[in-house]
Amino acid sequence: MDRKGKLFAYDLRSNKYFWAAPKDVAFIEDYYKLDDRDEGQYIVEIEMAKLESKFAAIHRRILETGQIPKEPEEKGLLLYFISLLSVRNPMVRSSFEESMKDLVRLTTYQAAAHEKVPKPSDYMDEDTLAKMGLTKESDVRDLFEKGLIKVEIKNFYQVETMIKGAKTVYDLLQRRSWYLLLAPRSESDSFITSDNPVVLMSTAKASSPFPPGFAMTDTRVLLPLSRRMLLIGHFDGIREEVFEASPKEIYFYNLFQVSYAFRQVYSPSRTAQIYTREKTPRPFGEYFSQAI
């Protein structure tokens, strides 16, 4: 990072580059708040803060030593950290929320089709229907389409699902072997990251209609730990734990961070290189205006 510890970021929605401190782009307030109760709303926040302090200490040791932890407890914490990152990011949260909303709408539509849900005309007079843009024939589907019914997924349900999902991913990550890929001390040959940093990359030779899963052996788990370190989990039988990355490998893995980003991509500099779809390297500061 330059500019006094700031990241050079790109927002996919606003189509803008900007400099930002990590704490300003990698933080969501009350992420673990339990909104189904009056007391103990922040119990998960408190426990996660304790865990994250342990994660931070392990992360620092990896950066200082250039080695993956061998002690079982530390390695277990590292893998749990990866599992949490894979399920608590904005992309997974948004996808889960939209899926649940779609499920509620579909269930309501099916109930309405079997006349188990009253029509608006059953409890509204004609004037009220007209003010809402409805008719006597309108049903619950029209209420959804006009935004008169909104589905809200409570945060406690998101948190519960996230913790269960992290446990499943953690169990699968333990089956993998891990190694570090080290980049040279060069601004142009640096790893980048995104708001969806844990990437599950398929290594299958044949294409599949299904997305890769954590239990699939022809996959690699990618997580940038710094501008110089990329952690890779695999089933390839590679025993060595540290490798020097070639420029081509760095550009290739950077492309995956761009491809899997939900809204924002982060780079330590303007000049970090990324492969385009045509495998031509371009600097991060020019990439989104020329490559996509």
C-alpha positions in Angstrom: 0.0 0.0 0.0 1.1 3.5 -0.7 -0.4 7.0 -0.1 0.2 6.5 3.6 -1.2 3.0 4.0 -4.2 3.3 1.6 -5.4 0.9 -1.0 -6.1 1.8 -4.6 -9.6 0.5 -5.1 -12.2 0.2 -7.9 -15.9 0.1 -7.5 -17.7 -2.1 -10.1 -21.1 -0.3 -9.6 -20.0 3.3 -9.8 -17.2 2.6 -12.3 -14.7 4.7 -10.3 -11.2 4.4 -8.9 -10.4 5.8 -5.5 -7.8 5.6 -2.7 -9.1 4.2 0.6 -7.9 3.1 4.0 -8.6 -0.7 4.6 -10.8 0.1 7.6 -13.1 2.3 5.4 -13.8 -0.4 2.8 -13.5 -3.7 4.7 -16.0 -3.0 7.5 -19.7 -3.3 8.0 -21.2 -2.1 11.2 -23.2 -4.5 13.4 -22.5 -7.4 10.9 -23.2 -10.0 13.6 -25.9 -8.2 15.5 -28.7 -10.5 16.7 -31.9 -8.5 16.0 -34.3 -11.2 17.3 -33.7 -10.2 21.0 -33.5 -7.2 23.3 -30.6 -8.5 25.3 -27.4 -10.1 24.2 -27.6 -8.6 20.7 -23.9 -8.3 20.4 -22.8 -11.6 21.9 -21.6 -12.9 18.5 -19.9 -9.6 17.8 -17.9 -9.9 21.0 -16.9 -13.6 20.5 -15.9 -12.9 16.9 -13.7 -10.0 18.0 -11.9 -12.4 20.3 -11.4 -14.8 17.4 -10.3 -12.1 15.0 -7.6 -11.0 17.3 -6.2 -14.6 17.2 -6.6 -14.6 13.4 -4.6 -11.3 13.2 -1.8 -12.7 15.3 -1.5 -15.8 13.0 -1.6 -13.6 9.9 1.2 -11.5 11.2 3.4 -14.5 11.9 2.8 -15.9 8.4 3.9 -12.5 6.9 6.9 -12.4 9.2 8.1 -16.0 8.7 6.8 -16.8 5.3 5.6 -20.1 6.6 2.2 -21.8 7.1 1.6 -22.7 10.8 2.4 -26.3 11.5 1.0 -26.4 15.1 -2.5 -27.9 14.9 -4.3 -25.3 16.9 -2.9 -22.4 14.9 -3.5 -24.1 11.5 -7.0 -24.9 12.6 -7.6 -21.2 13.4 -6.2 -20.3 10.0 -8.6 -22.6 8.2 -11.5 -21.4 10.3 -10.6 -17.8 9.3 -10.7 -18.8 5.7 -14.0 -20.6 6.1 -15.5 -17.5 7.7 -14.2 -15.2 4.9 -15.8 -17.6 2.4 -19.3 -17.2 3.9 -19.4 -13.7 5.5 -18.6 -11.6 2.5 -21.1 -9.2 0.8 -21.6 -11.5 -2.2 -22.7 -14.6 -0.2 -24.8 -12.4 2.1 -26.6 -10.8 -0.8 -27.1 -14.1 -2.6 -28.5 -15.7 0.5 -30.9 -12.8 1.2 -32.2 -12.7 -2.4 -32.7 -16.5 -2.4 -34.7 -16.3 0.8 -36.8 -13.5 -0.5 -37.5 -15.4 -3.7 -38.5 -18.5 -1.7 -40.9 -16.4 0.4 -42.5 -14.9 -2.8 -42.7 -18.3 -4.5 -44.3 -19.9 -1.4 -46.8 -17.1 -1.2 -47.7 -17.3 -4.9 -48.3 -21.0 -4.6 -50.5 -20.5 -1.5 -52.4 -17.8 -3.4 -53.0 -20.2 -6.3 -54.7 -22.6 -3.9 -56.8 -19.7 -2.5 -55.0 -20.0 0.9 -54.0 -16.3 0.8 -56.8 -13.6 0.7 -57.0 -11.3 -2.2 -56.6 -7.5 -1.5 -60.3 -7.1 -2.4 -61.2 -9.3 0.5 -60.0 -6.7 3.0 -59.9 -3.4 1.0 -62.7 -1.3 -0.4 -62.7 -0.1 -4.1 -61.3 3.4 -3.2 -58.4 1.9 -1.3 -57.7 -0.5 -4.1 -57.7 2.3 -6.7 -55.3 4.4 -4.6 -52.8 1.5 -4.6 -53.2 0.9 -8.3 -55.1 -2.4 -7.7 -58.4 -3.9 -9.0 -60.8 -6.4 -7.7 -59.0 -9.1 -9.6 -55.6 -8.2 -8.1 -53.9 -10.9 -6.0 -50.9 -11.1 -3.7 -48.5 -11.3 -6.8 -49.6 -7.7 -7.7 -48.8 -6.6 -4.1 -45.3 -7.9 -4.5 -44.8 -6.5 -8.0 -45.9 -3.0 -6.9 -43.7 -3.1 -3.8 -46.6 -3.1 -1.4 -45.3 -6.2 0.3 -41.6 -6.2 1.2 -39.7 -9.2 2.5 -37.0 -8.5 5.2 -34.6 -11.2 6.2 -33.6 -10.7 9.9 -29.9 -10.5 10.6 -30.0 -13.2 13.3 -31.0 -15.7 10.6 -28.1 -14.5 8.4 -25.7 -14.9 11.3 -27.0 -18.4 12.1 -26.7 -19.6 8.5 -23.2 -18.0 8.2 -21.9 -19.9 11.3 -23.3 -23.2 10.1 -21.9 -22.6 6.6 -18.5 -21.8 8.0 -18.4 -25.0 10.0 -19.2 -27.0 6.8 -16.5 -25.3 4.8 -14.0 -25.6 7.7 -14.4 -29.4 7.7 -13.8 -29.5 4.0 -10.7 -27.2 4.1 -9.0 -29.6 6.5 -8.8 -32.2 3.8 -6.6 -30.0 1.6 -2.9 -29.4 1.5 -1.6 -25.8 1.5 1.3 -23.8 0.2 2.3 -20.2 -0.1 3.1 -18.4 -3.4 5.5 -15.5 -2.9 5.6 -12.5 -5.3 8.8 -10.5 -5.8 9.2 -7.1 -4.1 7.8 -5.2 -7.1 4.7 -2.9 -7.4 3.8 -4.3 -10.8 4.1 -7.9 -9.7 1.8 -7.7 -6.6 -1.2 -9.7 -5.6 -4.5 -7.9 -5.4 -7.7 -8.8 -3.5 -11.4 -8.0 -3.4 -14.5 -7.9 -1.2 -14.9 -11.6 -2.0 -11.3 -12.7 -1.4 -11.7 -16.5 -1.0 -11.8 -17.8 -4.6 -12.6 -21.4 -5.4 -10.9 -22.0 -8.7 -11.7 -25.0 -10.9 -8.7 -27.0 -12.3 -10.9 -29.5 -14.2 -9.9 -30.0 -17.8 -13.5 -30.4 -19.0 -16.1 -27.7 -18.5 -19.0 -28.4 -16.2 -22.5 -26.8 -15.9 -22.1 -26.8 -12.1 -20.0 -24.3 -10.1 -17.0 -25.7 -8.2 -17.5 -26.9 -4.6 -15.1 -27.1 -1.6 -15.3 -30.9 -1.6 -14.3 -31.2 -5.2 -10.8 -32.4 -5.8 -10.2 -30.6 -9.0 -10.3 -27.2 -7.4 -7.9 -24.8 -5.6 -8.8 -22.4 -2.8 -7.0 -19.0 -3.3 -6.6 -16.3 -0.6 -4.3 -13.3 -0.9 -2.6 -12.7 2.5 -0.7 -9.6 1.4 0.7 -8.0 -1.8 3.5 -10.6 -1.7 1.7 -13.7 -0.4 -1.1 -15.9 -1.9 -2.3 -18.9 0.1 -3.4 -21.9 -2.0 -5.3 -25.0 -0.8 -5.3 -28.0 -3.1 -5.6 -31.8 -3.6 -2.7 -31.9 -6.1 -0.2 -33.8 -3.9 2.3 -30.9 -3.7 4.3 -31.2 -0.5 6.4 -28.1 -0.6 4.9 -25.2 1.3 6.5 -22.2 -0.3 7.1 -21.3 -4.0 8.3 -18.3 -5.8 5.6 -16.9 -8.1 6.3 -16.1 -11.7 4.8 -12.9 -13.1 2.4 -14.9 -15.3 1.1 -16.7 -12.2 0.5 -13.4 -10.4 -1.4 -11.9 -13.3 -3.4 -15.1 -13.7 -4.4 -15.3 -10.0 -5.2 -11.6 -10.0 -7.7 -12.1 -12.8 -9.6 -14.5 -10.5 -9.9 -11.8 -7.8 -11.4 -9.4 -10.4 -13.7 -12.1 -11.7 -15.1 -13.1 -8.3 -15.4 -9.6 -6.8 -18.9 -8.6 -5.7 -18.5 -4.8 -5.8 -14.9 -3.7 -5.1 -11.4 -4.7 -6.0 -8.3 -3.6 -4.0 -4.7 -3.2 -5.1 -1.6 -2.1 -3.3 -0.8 0.2 -6.3 -2.0 1.5 -9.6 0.6 -0.6 -11.4 -0.2 -4.2 -10.2 -0.7 -6.3 -13.3 -3.7 -8.4 -14.2 -4.4 -10.6 -17.1 -7.2 -9.6 -19.5 -9.4 -12.4 -20.9 -6.9 -12.5 -23.8 -4.0 -13.1 -21.3 -2.5 -9.7 -21.9 -1.3 -8.1 -18.7 -2.6 -4.6 -17.9 -2.0 -2.4 -14.9 -4.8 -2.2 -12.3 -5.1 1.6 -12.8 -6.1 1.1 -16.5 -7.6 -2.3 -16.3 -11.3 -1.6 -16.0 -11.4 1.1 -18.7 -9.6 -1.1 -21.2 -10.1 -4.8 -20.4 -13.8 -5.2 -19.5 
